[in-house]
Amino acid sequence: QPNAEALERVNQQRKKREEDELLCREHNLNTLSNRLFDLFTGMKYEKEIWDNLEFNYRAEEQGTNKYLIVKYFDFKFVDTKPLLEQVHELKVIVNKIRALKIENPETFQVGEIIAKLPSSWKDYGKKFLHKQEDITHEQIQKHLHIEEESRLRDNKNYV
């Protein structure tokens, strides 16, 4: 049989755990928006609140991740905006995808840039496809920058 001392210690530990859980629950409820507070205030245990929040926001995050990948595939370069600005926008999307631990090889990224070039740049993009060696992301940006500057200069000379 447990002695009175051990029983008292177990009761004190249980009481401390209940107080800690209540404090944690109240603290976390206090940090929520009014809408979420109203939603979760009826839940008695902190773990229940946490599990619900985690389930809802993990699902939302996964949806956001899928949206980001779709955004990457749907991204198109247009003639109405500076090309390098658009390359940087695409690079931001790639970096966000990489932050999700989804790897996208550099060769694939360069091919994607070439494939997404606007119609007025298609002939320029083809010359990269005929090269034997792979080019880096930095190299394609450099080439596109030079070509874009050249096209801008040519357009100014015609006006």
Summary of the structure (lengths in Angstrom):
residues: 159
radius of gyration: 28.5
end to end distance: 100.2
largest distance: 100.5
contacts: 347
relative contact order: 0.06
helix: 79%
strand: 0%
